[in-house]
Amino acid sequence: MKQLTDEERAIATEQRVTRVKELNDHARKHLGYCKVVVTRGIADKEPETVDKIMKTVSNYNLFYEDNDPYGEHDFGSFIVNGETMYFKFDYYNKDMTQGSEDPTDETTTTRVLTIMLAEEY
């Protein structure tokens, strides 16, 4: 097995991060491409507020180093009606029994997007 050079390893890592970011952005913008879990604090909101929260998550694009240090667009923080909320992605295998071995592989990974009140984190 050929060992990768530092440059090849850096390129492979950059490609992996780019792919995870693309898959996360797609799943977040088109929520049918992931499992969505909302916490009790979100579920207890009025339907109009929940709709606003979901639209905010789908349209979210405020990624910067403080909230996205790895560049994967897997976490976000936002405010709706004066309350701070978070979303985050986790990656599981298809039968949801353990973490995904490769979040870049759509055929073996189930993306789970959790949306919660900041106080529930």
C-alpha positions as CSV (number, residue, x, y, z in Angstrom):
1,M,0.0,0.0,0.0
2,K,1.4,3.3,-1.1
3,Q,1.9,5.9,1.6
4,L,0.6,9.4,0.9
5,T,2.8,12.4,0.9
6,D,1.9,15.3,3.2
7,E,0.6,17.2,0.2
8,E,-1.5,14.2,-1.0
9,R,-2.9,13.8,2.6
10,A,-3.7,17.5,2.8
11,I,-5.6,17.3,-0.6
12,A,-7.5,14.2,0.5
13,T,-8.5,15.9,3.8
14,E,-9.6,19.1,1.9
15,Q,-11.7,17.0,-0.5
16,R,-13.3,15.1,2.4
17,V,-14.2,18.3,4.2
18,T,-15.6,19.8,1.0
19,R,-17.7,16.7,0.4
20,V,-19.1,16.6,4.0
21,K,-19.9,20.4,3.7
22,E,-21.7,19.9,0.4
23,L,-23.8,16.9,1.8
24,N,-24.6,18.9,5.0
25,D,-25.7,22.0,3.0
26,H,-27.8,19.9,0.7
27,A,-29.5,18.0,3.6
28,R,-30.1,21.2,5.5
29,K,-31.6,23.0,2.5
30,H,-33.7,20.1,1.5
31,L,-34.7,18.5,4.8
32,G,-36.0,15.3,3.2
33,Y,-32.4,14.2,2.7
34,C,-31.7,13.7,6.4
35,K,-33.5,12.7,9.5
36,V,-34.7,15.7,11.4
37,V,-35.0,15.6,15.2
38,V,-36.3,18.5,17.2
39,T,-36.0,18.7,21.0
40,R,-39.0,19.1,23.3
41,G,-38.3,22.9,23.6
42,I,-38.7,23.2,19.8
43,A,-41.6,20.8,19.6
44,D,-43.5,22.8,22.2
45,K,-43.4,26.0,20.2
46,E,-46.4,27.3,18.2
47,P,-46.6,25.8,14.7
48,E,-45.8,29.2,13.1
49,T,-42.7,29.5,15.2
50,V,-41.6,25.9,14.3
51,D,-42.1,26.8,10.7
52,K,-40.0,29.9,11.1
53,I,-37.3,27.8,12.8
54,M,-37.2,25.2,10.0
55,K,-37.0,27.9,7.4
56,T,-34.1,29.6,9.3
57,V,-32.2,26.3,9.4
58,S,-32.8,25.6,5.7
59,N,-31.6,29.1,4.7
60,Y,-28.8,29.3,7.2
61,N,-25.4,30.5,5.8
62,L,-23.7,32.2,8.7
63,F,-20.7,29.8,8.9
64,Y,-17.5,31.2,10.2
65,E,-14.5,29.8,12.1
66,D,-16.0,30.2,15.6
67,N,-19.0,28.0,14.9
68,D,-17.6,25.9,12.0
69,P,-13.9,25.3,12.8
70,Y,-13.6,22.3,10.5
71,G,-15.5,23.8,7.6
72,E,-18.1,21.1,7.5
73,H,-21.2,23.3,8.0
74,D,-22.3,20.8,10.7
75,F,-23.4,23.3,13.4
76,G,-25.2,26.6,13.5
77,S,-26.6,29.1,16.0
78,F,-29.4,31.5,15.3
79,I,-32.1,33.6,17.0
80,V,-35.9,33.3,16.5
81,N,-38.3,35.4,18.5
82,G,-35.5,36.4,20.9
83,E,-34.4,32.8,21.7
84,T,-31.1,31.3,20.7
85,M,-31.3,28.0,18.9
86,Y,-28.8,25.5,17.6
87,F,-28.7,22.9,14.9
88,K,-26.1,20.2,14.5
89,F,-25.5,17.2,12.3
90,D,-24.5,13.7,13.5
91,Y,-23.6,10.9,11.2
92,Y,-24.7,7.3,11.7
93,N,-24.5,4.0,9.7
94,K,-27.7,3.1,7.8
95,D,-29.2,1.0,10.6
96,M,-28.5,3.8,13.1
97,T,-26.7,1.5,15.5
98,Q,-23.3,3.3,15.5
99,G,-21.5,6.2,14.0
100,S,-20.8,6.4,10.3
101,E,-17.4,5.2,9.2
102,D,-17.4,7.7,6.3
103,P,-19.7,10.7,6.4
104,T,-18.8,11.4,2.7
105,D,-20.5,8.2,1.6
106,E,-24.2,8.7,1.2
107,T,-24.8,5.0,0.6
108,T,-23.6,4.1,4.1
109,T,-24.4,7.2,6.1
110,T,-27.6,8.5,7.7
111,R,-27.4,12.2,8.5
112,V,-29.3,13.3,11.6
113,L,-30.0,17.0,12.0
114,T,-31.0,18.0,15.5
115,I,-32.6,21.3,16.2
116,M,-32.7,22.6,19.8
117,L,-32.9,25.5,22.1
118,A,-29.5,26.7,23.2
119,E,-30.5,25.9,26.8
120,E,-31.1,22.3,25.8
121,Y,-27.6,21.7,24.5
